[in-house]
């Protein structure tokens, strides 16, 4: 008798999500399941609702209807305090990096520990900062200012800050935007290394097809507010559907 296969563990489950702004229906019966240890890339045209989707997941925007469960908890039902606790488990890499220019790299990485009231000794905080910087290959920048770093280095520091709370889920908003192709590939491979090392689950918003090809276990096409298609890079690239082909030509 064969052993029973391990059940797939969903860390984010979105069902029939709807969100409109006036007469603009941005998300329409949108569905998505992110499984443990999986990277999903959400592809869509500018203004298609990708950023709105991510903001709904972390509770910055309230949907009109539908369900968003993160680790089995309904996001729209969470109190402010419980929403903050949930966000500790969900890292967010901003497109702009959102580093504080007046703070050193060390101070930027300390900030989320203070923001989420993480009780750590001074020595332990330093260990966490060094570990996070080593994960992105920039331990030597600990006392530098963001203005002293290249665009690729700032992106890595932003990722280190995301990692310092050891999130189970990471949401990436255009992680290679504004970077040259070589640096973009380096960041994409780093995202893959982090997934393998920590078994993180990620939703990645990206227009960079090199990033998509490197990082995606599965791709979801957000078209007309819906999950229009889902599959691997190779599966979708072979599609004859013109709406799908436009992203891969």
Buried (B, 14 or more C-beta within 10 A) or exposed (E): EEEEEEEEEBBBBBEEBBBBEEEEBBBBBBBBBBBBBBBBBBBBEEEBBBBBBBBBBBBEBEBEEBBBBBBEBEBBEBEEEEBBEBBBBBBBBBBEBEBEEEBBBBBBBBBBBEEEEBEEEEEEBBEBBBBBBEBBBBBEBBEBBBEEBEEBBBBBBBBBBBBBBBBBBBBBBBBBBBBEEEBBBBBBEBBBEBBEEBEBBBBBBBBBBBBBBBBBBBBBBBBEBBBBBBBEBEEBBEBEEEEBEEBBE
